[in-house]
Amino acid sequence: MDAEKIIKPTNGYLMLLVTFVLFFGGIATTIQQENPIYLIAVLFGLIGFFGFILVNPNTSKVVLLFGKYVGTVKDNGLYWANPFYRKKAISLRASNFDSERLKVNDKLGNPIMISTILVWRVTNTFKAAFDVDNYENFVRVQTDAAVRKLASMYPYDNFADEGHAEDITLRSSVNEVSEALEKEIDERLSIAGIEVLEARIGYLAYAQEIANAMLKRQQATAIVAARHKIVEGAVSMVEMALEELSKKNIVDLDDERKAAMVSNLMVILCGDKEASPVLNTGTLNH
């Protein structure tokens, strides 16, 4: 037997009536007849009380007889079976698991802190009960292992300036990373009869020892990108100014004066502070 077997025992309400009749009827008859032979009915009624199986919605009972797997009861209700059956309850409800924050290295070797939020449920009670020692602990351990593996497969962020440009990163590619994480965890938990409903990264950050350095790096990258846009715009504006001056014949500038004008405009347009105008009361050559 290596597969789940669904069984449906005897109706428990009918057996509850029979058990009560045997137990209390046997006591009453023994007292009335003053014959201890009727205590046998009391004994059968007492043993019968151990055969009841109560299954709540979205739960199950794995039934064993002296170590042998008999089957699994999944339909909710009150049932009665062999009193010598041993019943093990396994929940079929969806469960949440928020892993601890793990310190791991990403693909580029940077230490990061990462955790995951997992939604899972048991679909095969036989595997969950017998193929692993403790299926709940198995979920925790295998989830942590999957998160460590996933973090080593992708970089935290895209570092195009160092030639490490990646299409998928832990920070920006949320959907792709979540799909890869869900697939990895599902493959690990399938041997325990567990289905992964959803897996998402719950926490992601650089480790404390490099967090400040990486923050400065991100700020520097942002400043460089902004400067690039500013210079690109300034060059377009200077080019437009020279074309308009030449087209409308407002002033005739030689190469030296054009260079001076370009230099002044670039300083004004690219500077961090507002320019202070200087009034020239002489000639352009002095």
Secondary structure, DSSP 8 states (H G I E B T S, - for coil): --S--B---EEHHHHHHHHHHHHHHHHHHHHHHT-GGGHHHHHHHHHHGGGEEEE-TTEEEEEEETTEEEEEE-S-EEEE--TT-EEEEEE-S-EEEE---EEEE-TTS-EEEEEEEEEEEES-HHIIIIISS-HHHHHHHHHHHHHHHHHHHS-SS-BGGGTB--S--TTT-HHHHHHHHHHHHHHHHGGGTEEEEEEEEEEEEE-HHHHHHHHHHHHHHHHHHHHHHHHHHHHHHHHHHHHHHHHTTS----HHHHHHHHHHHHHHHH-SS--------S-TT-
